[in-house]
Amino acid sequence: MADGTDWGVATWEGHRRRQHLDFRKLSFREKLAIIEQLGEVAAFFAQRRAARGLPVSSRWPGRAASG
């Protein structure tokens, strides 16, 4: 029975592959907008952690500290 479900995205790798394909279809301007939005979300959660007295990382995981 064909229900139109794409079972290729039912796995972790399949979903990740689909996300990469969808991102590649976006224009450069759309990609920049999404990256800016992700930065705003990260800043929001950092502010919430700081307000609760929790540690906040000042650099991205996996990147060397600059300065």
VEXFIVEX-377717 format. One record per residue: residue in three letters; x negated, z negated, y negated of N, C-alpha, C in turn. Coordinates in pm, whole numbers. Atoms other than C-alpha are relative to their C-alpha. Layout:
! residues N
<code=ALA | nX=X | nZ=Z | nY=Y | caX=X | caZ=Z | caY=Y | cX=X | cZ=Z | cY=Y>
...
//
This chain:
! residues 67
<code=MET | nX=-85 | nZ=0 | nY=117 | caX=0 | caZ=0 | caY=0 | cX=-90 | cZ=0 | cY=-124>
<code=ALA | nX=81 | nZ=-13 | nY=121 | caX=-156 | caZ=109 | caY=-329 | cX=72 | cZ=-69 | cY=-116>
<code=ASP | nX=-63 | nZ=72 | nY=111 | caX=-80 | caZ=-142 | caY=-606 | cX=-74 | cZ=19 | cY=-132>
<code=GLY | nX=75 | nZ=-28 | nY=123 | caX=-331 | caZ=-12 | caY=-863 | cX=-104 | cZ=-107 | cY=-33>
<code=THR | nX=98 | nZ=106 | nY=23 | caX=-554 | caZ=-319 | caY=-832 | cX=-140 | cZ=54 | cY=24>
<code=ASP | nX=140 | nZ=-39 | nY=-14 | caX=-924 | caZ=-251 | caY=-888 | cX=-74 | cZ=-114 | cY=68>
<code=TRP | nX=65 | nZ=107 | nY=-75 | caX=-1076 | caZ=-466 | caY=-614 | cX=-151 | cZ=0 | cY=-17>
<code=GLY | nX=143 | nZ=-5 | nY=25 | caX=-1425 | caZ=-359 | caY=-723 | cX=-46 | cZ=-109 | cY=-95>
<code=VAL | nX=36 | nZ=106 | nY=94 | caX=-1414 | caZ=-631 | caY=-991 | cX=36 | cZ=-137 | cY=54>
<code=ALA | nX=-40 | nZ=127 | nY=-61 | caX=-1305 | caZ=-903 | caY=-749 | cX=-120 | cZ=-85 | cY=38>
<code=THR | nX=121 | nZ=76 | nY=-29 | caX=-1666 | caZ=-1013 | caY=-698 | cX=-75 | cZ=-26 | cY=-129>
<code=TRP | nX=82 | nZ=32 | nY=117 | caX=-1917 | caZ=-1165 | caY=-939 | cX=-74 | cZ=125 | cY=-49>
<code=GLU | nX=77 | nZ=-119 | nY=38 | caX=-2135 | caZ=-852 | caY=-935 | cX=91 | cZ=112 | cY=-49>
<code=GLY | nX=-93 | nZ=-103 | nY=43 | caX=-1836 | caZ=-620 | caY=-963 | cX=52 | cZ=-25 | cY=-140>
<code=HIS | nX=-51 | nZ=35 | nY=133 | caX=-1702 | caZ=-804 | caY=-1266 | cX=-110 | cZ=18 | cY=-104>
<code=ARG | nX=114 | nZ=-15 | nY=93 | caX=-2047 | caZ=-813 | caY=-1429 | cX=-26 | cZ=148 | cY=-29>
<code=ARG | nX=19 | nZ=-144 | nY=18 | caX=-2087 | caZ=-439 | caY=-1371 | cX=107 | cZ=57 | cY=-94>
<code=ARG | nX=-110 | nZ=-47 | nY=84 | caX=-1745 | caZ=-379 | caY=-1531 | cX=-20 | cZ=-42 | cY=-146>
<code=GLN | nX=27 | nZ=46 | nY=136 | caX=-1840 | caZ=-590 | caY=-1835 | cX=-107 | cZ=85 | cY=-67>
<code=HIS | nX=107 | nZ=-84 | nY=54 | caX=-2158 | caZ=-387 | caY=-1881 | cX=53 | cZ=139 | cY=-35>
<code=LEU | nX=-58 | nZ=-132 | nY=28 | caX=-1965 | caZ=-59 | caY=-1858 | cX=88 | cZ=-4 | cY=-124>
<code=ASP | nX=-87 | nZ=13 | nY=116 | caX=-1707 | caZ=-178 | caY=-2109 | cX=-81 | cZ=-16 | cY=-128>
<code=PHE | nX=83 | nZ=21 | nY=118 | caX=-1978 | caZ=-294 | caY=-2351 | cX=-70 | cZ=129 | cY=-41>
<code=ARG | nX=68 | nZ=-126 | nY=32 | caX=-2161 | caZ=39 | caY=-2326 | cX=93 | cZ=101 | cY=-66>
<code=LYS | nX=-97 | nZ=-92 | nY=59 | caX=-1841 | caZ=221 | caY=-2426 | cX=25 | cZ=-27 | cY=-148>
<code=LEU | nX=-25 | nZ=36 | nY=139 | caX=-1826 | caZ=37 | caY=-2759 | cX=-96 | cZ=71 | cY=-95>
<code=SER | nX=89 | nZ=-57 | nY=102 | caX=-1965 | caZ=185 | caY=-3078 | cX=-99 | cZ=-108 | cY=-44>
<code=PHE | nX=102 | nZ=94 | nY=47 | caX=-2270 | caZ=26 | caY=-3239 | cX=63 | cZ=-104 | cY=-92>
<code=ARG | nX=-67 | nZ=90 | nY=93 | caX=-2051 | caZ=-124 | caY=-3512 | cX=83 | cZ=-106 | cY=74>
<code=GLU | nX=-80 | nZ=93 | nY=-79 | caX=-1818 | caZ=-280 | caY=-3254 | cX=-90 | cZ=-102 | cY=72>
<code=LYS | nX=94 | nZ=90 | nY=-67 | caX=-2116 | caZ=-424 | caY=-3065 | cX=-53 | cZ=-105 | cY=-96>
<code=LEU | nX=48 | nZ=96 | nY=99 | caX=-2252 | caZ=-584 | caY=-3382 | cX=107 | cZ=-103 | cY=-34>
<code=ALA | nX=-109 | nZ=92 | nY=31 | caX=-1912 | caZ=-735 | caY=-3461 | cX=16 | cZ=-103 | cY=111>
<code=ILE | nX=-14 | nZ=93 | nY=-112 | caX=-1890 | caZ=-888 | caY=-3114 | cX=-116 | cZ=-99 | cY=2>
<code=ILE | nX=116 | nZ=89 | nY=1 | caX=-2243 | caZ=-1029 | caY=-3136 | cX=13 | cZ=-103 | cY=-113>
<code=GLU | nX=-21 | nZ=94 | nY=110 | caX=-2159 | caZ=-1183 | caY=-3475 | cX=105 | cZ=-105 | cY=37>
<code=GLN | nX=-105 | nZ=93 | nY=-43 | caX=-1843 | caZ=-1339 | caY=-3330 | cX=-55 | cZ=-101 | cY=100>
<code=LEU | nX=61 | nZ=91 | nY=-98 | caX=-2043 | caZ=-1484 | caY=-3041 | cX=-88 | cZ=-103 | cY=-70>
<code=GLY | nX=81 | nZ=92 | nY=79 | caX=-2283 | caZ=-1638 | caY=-3294 | cX=85 | cZ=-105 | cY=-69>
<code=GLU | nX=-91 | nZ=93 | nY=65 | caX=-1990 | caZ=-1795 | caY=-3479 | cX=54 | cZ=-102 | cY=100>
<code=VAL | nX=-50 | nZ=92 | nY=-104 | caX=-1855 | caZ=-1943 | caY=-3155 | cX=-110 | cZ=-99 | cY=37>
<code=ALA | nX=111 | nZ=89 | nY=-34 | caX=-2198 | caZ=-2083 | caY=-3068 | cX=-22 | cZ=-104 | cY=-110>
<code=ALA | nX=17 | nZ=93 | nY=112 | caX=-2228 | caZ=-2238 | caY=-3417 | cX=112 | cZ=-104 | cY=-1>
<code=PHE | nX=-114 | nZ=91 | nY=-6 | caX=-1880 | caZ=-2391 | caY=-3383 | cX=-24 | cZ=-110 | cY=102>
<code=PHE | nX=23 | nZ=100 | nY=-104 | caX=-1968 | caZ=-2562 | caY=-3057 | cX=-121 | cZ=-87 | cY=-30>
<code=ALA | nX=115 | nZ=81 | nY=39 | caX=-2306 | caZ=-2676 | caY=-3191 | cX=42 | cZ=-105 | cY=-102>
<code=GLN | nX=-49 | nZ=96 | nY=99 | caX=-2129 | caZ=-2839 | caY=-3487 | cX=83 | cZ=-111 | cY=66>
<code=ARG | nX=-81 | nZ=101 | nY=-71 | caX=-1884 | caZ=-3014 | caY=-3253 | cX=-89 | cZ=-98 | cY=75>
<code=ARG | nX=91 | nZ=89 | nY=-73 | caX=-2169 | caZ=-3148 | caY=-3040 | cX=-72 | cZ=-93 | cY=-99>
<code=ALA | nX=71 | nZ=81 | nY=100 | caX=-2358 | caZ=-3268 | caY=-3349 | cX=92 | cZ=-107 | cY=-57>
<code=ALA | nX=-95 | nZ=97 | nY=54 | caX=-2044 | caZ=-3439 | caY=-3484 | cX=25 | cZ=-114 | cY=97>
<code=ARG | nX=-19 | nZ=104 | nY=-102 | caX=-2015 | caZ=-3632 | caY=-3157 | cX=-129 | cZ=-73 | cY=32>
<code=GLY | nX=129 | nZ=67 | nY=-23 | caX=-2379 | caZ=-3734 | caY=-3170 | cX=-72 | cZ=50 | cY=123>
<code=LEU | nX=65 | nZ=-57 | nY=-119 | caX=-2474 | caZ=-3514 | caY=-2875 | cX=-115 | cZ=89 | cY=-42>
<code=PRO | nX=114 | nZ=-86 | nY=35 | caX=-2802 | caZ=-3322 | caY=-2866 | cX=43 | cZ=146 | cY=-14>
<code=VAL | nX=-27 | nZ=-142 | nY=25 | caX=-2793 | caZ=-2969 | caY=-3002 | cX=-133 | cZ=73 | cY=4>
<code=SER | nX=122 | nZ=-79 | nY=-8 | caX=-3056 | caZ=-2714 | caY=-2908 | cX=-16 | cZ=83 | cY=-126>
<code=SER | nX=25 | nZ=-78 | nY=121 | caX=-3217 | caZ=-2550 | caY=-3209 | cX=-52 | cZ=139 | cY=31>
<code=ARG | nX=45 | nZ=-133 | nY=-39 | caX=-3322 | caZ=-2245 | caY=-3012 | cX=78 | cZ=46 | cY=123>
<code=TRP | nX=-72 | nZ=-56 | nY=-113 | caX=-3177 | caZ=-2017 | caY=-2751 | cX=-73 | cZ=-30 | cY=129>
<code=PRO | nX=65 | nZ=24 | nY=-128 | caX=-3245 | caZ=-2100 | caY=-2386 | cX=-79 | cZ=123 | cY=46>
<code=GLY | nX=80 | nZ=-111 | nY=-51 | caX=-3521 | caZ=-1890 | caY=-2237 | cX=-86 | cZ=69 | cY=-105>
<code=ARG | nX=82 | nZ=-62 | nY=105 | caX=-3676 | caZ=-1799 | caY=-2572 | cX=-102 | cZ=-102 | cY=-47>
<code=ALA | nX=105 | nZ=87 | nY=52 | caX=-3998 | caZ=-1937 | caY=-2707 | cX=38 | cZ=-50 | cY=-137>
<code=ALA | nX=-25 | nZ=56 | nY=133 | caX=-3974 | caZ=-2165 | caY=-3008 | cX=-86 | cZ=71 | cY=-102>
<code=SER | nX=78 | nZ=-65 | nY=105 | caX=-4079 | caZ=-1996 | caY=-3329 | cX=-41 | cZ=-103 | cY=-102>
<code=GLY | nX=42 | nZ=88 | nY=107 | caX=-4279 | caZ=-2164 | caY=-3598 | cX=-113 | cZ=-84 | cY=28>
//
